[in-house]
Amino acid sequence: MTPEELQSIALKKHEENGKFKHCLHVCVGSGCCSSQADQVLKNLTDGVKKGGVDKDVRVIGVGCMGLCANGPMVSVDDNQPLYQHIKPTDAPTILNALDKAPPDEMVCDTDQPFFKRQMQVVRENSGRVDPEDISDCIAHGAYASLAKALTTMSPGDVIQEVTKSGLRGRGGAGYPTGLKWSTVAKASGPDGRGQKYVVCNGDEGDPGAFMDRSVMEGDPHRVLEGMCIAGYAVGASKGIVYVRAEYPLAVKRLNKAINQAVRNEILGRNILGTNFNFDLEIRLGAGAFVCGEETALIASIEGNRGTPRPRPPYPANSGLFDCPTLINNVETFANIPPIIARGSSWFANIGTEKSKGTKIFALTGKVKNTGLIEVPMGITLREIIYDIGGGIPDGKAFKAVQTGGPSGGCLTEKELDIPVDYESLAKAGSIMGSGGMIVMDETSNMVDVARFFMEFCMSESCGKCIPCRVGTCQMHALLDKIYNRKATPGDLALLRELCDMVKATSLCGLGQTAPNPVLSTLKHFENEYLERIQTSGATNAHGPSAHNGHEVNA
């Protein structure tokens, strides 16, 4: 395979697609497939064949279209029209309306802010390309950036371009991507050996988060291309996609994409006619949240129990099998091809001064338009929740939004106008995290919210360090006691003390951030904690509480 042959494949596929009068895109992401989208795809395909219009109408399965609340979704041509809430029995109606006015009740308004206020960079091809057809992906630009990097740029040029773009790791910490790449590029490994690894962290475990899963399902070749470019830049010859086995559809499409890339000589030896060699494989995780931490992920890949280790040494110098290892998450790698294709200046002009580019969020909870969104850094929470998200359903009032998953915190009405970037969210008492965003309305009990996240952290603790293993268990017991109105003021004081201890002494990020939801709910909704303690019959600082005219002793 040469760059010229790659271009030839793209042109041939464009000509082939151009012969069709219409193209039907059926979302077959995990969310829509849970509502029979796969059967919708089959019925449309069968209907086209039976109707004898298979030469005029192309039907393909595509990745997530974003508005999961309205799925399954089917788009005709360039989203004109975009059908919503489609059932398998709706296939004949869609086919009969191809050259007619579509039924209004089935059509989704594509002029609404949900679509207009987004900016697609990572997800620009999701919902448009067939993720299981490498030629269709190539026709939409796949591997063109890899060809550009290998034939017109040195490894140093690639790193410089990524550095100048201002891209920061999308896994949650926001570490400068170019700086991490340059560190790995300079590392020599044990005994001066040249072996290096590129690892894609696809172990997305936050409750309510499905950003990386959707990218892997909808555009797997973009992730692989980003990894290949990274391998070239840092001098690595082997790559591993670490993805949880709980994502079977993502695993299936990644495997298919790797096999197709190997058959087309885009992976392997002498890639695109150059001296660059790069092999990729998938390693499955068992779904342990702690394996999202770099050193625990490495231990799992090596066949050991997924537990973290103290740092330094950092993976960039001594990682997988003691070799220098570059670890970025799915979204980070998926940002690389457009940066190489369009230049660092283009990317740096998106977002804020210190947070460049776009960010994908899984918008869930008490909001009308639940789904996957990609927005420029710097947009406000209010714009996301009320414009893109459509506001709170059923006439309820907004109460809080949790960003950053179990490692993040709750933000209230007074923080809705802060810009969504790394620094602003941290200053407000939360974090960007990997991109989970859960909206809560006035019916949500914040003690229960904190208890939910603590139960998750307690269950997902690897148990290696005592502060996390025991501390999260004790904090959950205290939260349960408070929620069930059995706590004393001393229990609340102990909860605060435990939060500080676990945060300061845990070995890895899981334990260090586990108290965040408790601390943020205590900061903004302390009254809900006190209300449950005061009505528990406990003696507080002001003496015994009285309820219904009866004095209740502690």
ZIPETA-V40258 format. One line per field, one symbol per residue. burial: I if it has 24 or more other C-alpha atoms within 12 Angstrom, else O. A space follows every 10 residues. Layout:
burial: ???
//
This chain:
burial: IOIOOIIOII OOIOOOIOOO OIIIIIIIII IIIOIIIIII IIIIIOIIOO OOOOOOIIII IIIIIIIIII IIIIIIIOII IIIIIIIIOI IIIIIOOIOO OIOOOIIIOO OOOIIOIIII IIIIIIIIII IIIIIIIIII IIIIIIIIII IOOOIIIIII IIIIIIIIII IIIIIIIIII IIIIIIIIIO OOOOIIIIII IIIIIIIIII IIIIIIIIII IIIIIIIIII IIIIIIIIII IIIIOOIOII IIIIIIIIII IIOIIIIIOO IIOIOIIIII IIIIIIIIII IIIIIIIIII IOOOOIIIIO OOOIIIIIII IIIIIIIIII IIIIIIIIII IOIIOOIIII IIOIIIIIII IIIIIIIIII IIIIIIIIII IIIIIIIIII IIOOOOOIII IIIIIIIIII IIIOIIOIII IIIIIIOIII IIIIIIIIII IOOIIIIIII IIIIIIIIII IIIOIOIIII IIIIIIIIII IIIOIIIIIO IIOOIIOIII IIIOIIIIII IIIIIIIIII IIIIIOOIII IIIIIIIIII OOOOIOOOOO OOOO
//
